[in-house]
Amino acid sequence: MFIFSGLTMLVFGLIEFKKNKKIVGWFLVVVFILSIFVAIQYFINIKTFPNVS
């Protein structure tokens, strides 16, 4: 879920860059990076501690 929402934010960010809205574009790219980081941390936590939710 986090991965797909992150990819959506990346696409929206690239669209905003094409519209020359740099601040909104950078914000959406940062949101993409943070959501991918959260998704990776979640998967690492599940593999490390499978019984903890």
C-alpha positions in Angstrom: 0.0 0.0 0.0 2.8 2.4 0.9 4.7 1.6 -2.2 1.7 2.3 -4.6 0.9 5.6 -2.8 4.6 6.5 -2.9 4.7 5.8 -6.7 1.6 7.9 -7.1 3.2 10.8 -5.3 6.3 10.4 -7.5 4.2 10.6 -10.7 2.3 13.6 -9.4 5.6 15.3 -8.4 7.0 14.8 -11.9 3.8 16.2 -13.4 4.2 19.3 -11.2 7.8 19.7 -12.3 6.6 19.7 -15.9 4.1 22.5 -15.0 7.1 24.4 -13.5 5.7 24.2 -9.9 9.0 23.3 -8.3 8.0 23.6 -4.7 5.0 21.3 -4.9 7.1 18.9 -7.1 9.9 18.7 -4.5 7.4 18.2 -1.7 5.8 15.3 -3.5 9.2 13.7 -4.3 10.1 14.0 -0.6 6.8 12.3 0.3 7.7 9.6 -2.2 11.1 9.0 -0.6 9.6 8.9 3.0 6.8 6.5 2.0 9.3 4.1 0.3 11.5 4.3 3.4 8.5 3.4 5.6 7.6 0.5 3.4 11.1 -0.9 3.5 11.3 -0.5 7.3 7.9 -2.3 7.6 9.1 -5.3 5.5 12.3 -5.5 7.4 10.4 -5.5 10.7 8.0 -8.2 9.5 10.9 -10.5 8.4 12.9 -9.8 11.6 10.0 -10.2 14.1 7.2 -12.2 12.3 5.0 -12.5 15.4 4.9 -8.8 16.3 2.4 -6.7 14.4 
